[in-house]
């Protein structure tokens, strides 16, 4: 029974929540009722989306009936009907006996005494004294007498005024022998035979309906149990998040609220779906219960004509077994929220520890440098050389640029040491750090804007001075990505590459990362595109997901990219798309400035043209990232010049 219940979920339409009726299959492989999908797309309009995976189709696909699935559904419904069984100890009710004599009418002759017998030929009832002519006169010997029958007029055909002796199964009505001419193409039988046949069918139908009602009750209980389990799981996750956040300070309260909101929204989403399913099941149970009551009421009536007419209508009502579609929490989302919280806690501890170490080193640097040697946390790109003490002392203020409170995540740690000459000249005249945090942030934004504007005006020759050699990382390549020419070319493989398993390997999207990451400085590289109808170029953090839909470039908060999808070019970040003007360029340049927080994508020809730019306060090391999808799509990393 459990296996059939699981099969019912697989054979149900996710739109109407009922077994498939004339199922059709979308190009993405999902099945729906033909009428449900047509109604959905008629309301939705172009572009058309799959109701289940949200795949987009610019033109409405031509759908055909899935005959194999249709046959499977029919066999499943027959199996459900065959295993229907009534509750233990239950037997269908029997029809009530004919009404007692006290309930019959008076004698049609004397109109005083109660009727004792009825002649269906004369259509009259007689008391004990008046049926004598039927017993003595030979002309009435063919008139059979039977127990008294009430409502004799209802037994007459209203059209021919004759006794209705037959039942037409096609029209569900009692007819006389003259009506047989009009119903000659119909199936008909005697009243007793029709009564026995319909009574048997209704008994079987009532048995099946009891089984359906029991199934609905079990399904309702299961939905409530699943809701309770879901609530417990969600509460457990929220409590885990709460314990993690207790170790943090007030500066991450907003992050805790955001993570908790995601869990609650997921709980609300699943709870809403389960409530909807519960209401549908409750309505179906009520309908079946009402039909069951009508059948029981019909079976309890003794009048044969009234029963036949009522039973014929009830027999035509169709009921189906109930089933519950599979609805559960998005465990990947909840796992991602919990993992993000843990990472944030570790990052906070690391930042606090670094801040404490720097505070400890500041008093030591005020003495003679020879006593302690070089300070390990002071990083510089200039070659070491002997400098008098008087020249070393002015370097102390940058170390105090950090505020005494916890650092703001995502803010650049260094606001000076700019590479462009136009910025360093201004910075040399202002060795004193900002007086407060707001002034520091304002100066940082102003400096970044000036630096960004400077790089947007540089020529390709100037950009090439920042060239770096990018090598593709074998351990991150998806099995559909072939790496060629000493790991500088990525293309879609004809056959799976069978790379050995690795924690950094992409398993969902055909992507690959660069081997080296960049934490500081300015880097530039160029990529040549071939058949650039399905490919992408970008950057990402090393902590970006490697599995599931969120591992695709630009579909998360850890990556930024420019993507070619057919003839459409878009910029993506955090699953937000920005459509870009069409371009025929086959070479793309990527400029990454980790110090001032931006990445620029250029269309490279004789001159460079801006495609798109992102302003980012990088908090992790950044890797070059690439995506190839269609056959023949190839990305070649140009050698540095």
Secondary structure, DSSP 4 states (H G I P E B T S, - for coil): -HHHHHHHHHTB-TTTSSB-SSEEE-TTS-EEEHHHHHHHHHHH-SSEE-TTT--EESS-----B-HHHHHHHHHHHHHHHHT--PPTT--PPPPPPPPPGGGS-B-TTTSSSBP-EEETTTTEEE-TTTTHHHHH-GGGTTS-EEE--S-GGGGB-TTT-SBEEEEETTTTEEEETTHHHHTTTS-EEEHHHHHHHHHHHHHHHHHHHHHHHHHHHHHHHHHHHHHHHHHHHHHHHHHHHHHHHTTS-GGGHHHHHHHHHHHHHHHHHHHHHHHHHHHHHHHHHHHHHHHHHHHHHHHT---HHHHHHHHHHHHT--------------HHHHHHHHHHHHHHHHHHHHHHHHHHHHHHHHHHHTS-HHHH-S-TT---SSPP----HHHHHTTHHHHTTS-SSPPPTT--S-----SSHHHHHHHHT--SPPSSHHHHHHHHHHHHHHHHHHHHT--HHHHHTTB----B-GGG--TTEEEETTTTEEEE-SS---PPP-TT--SSSSEEEEEEEESSSEEEEEEEEESTTEEEEEEEETTS-SSSGGGSTTSSTTEEEEEEETTEEEEEETTEEEEE-----SEEEEEEETTTTEEEEEEESSSEEEEEEEE----S-EEEEEEE-STT-EEEEPPP-
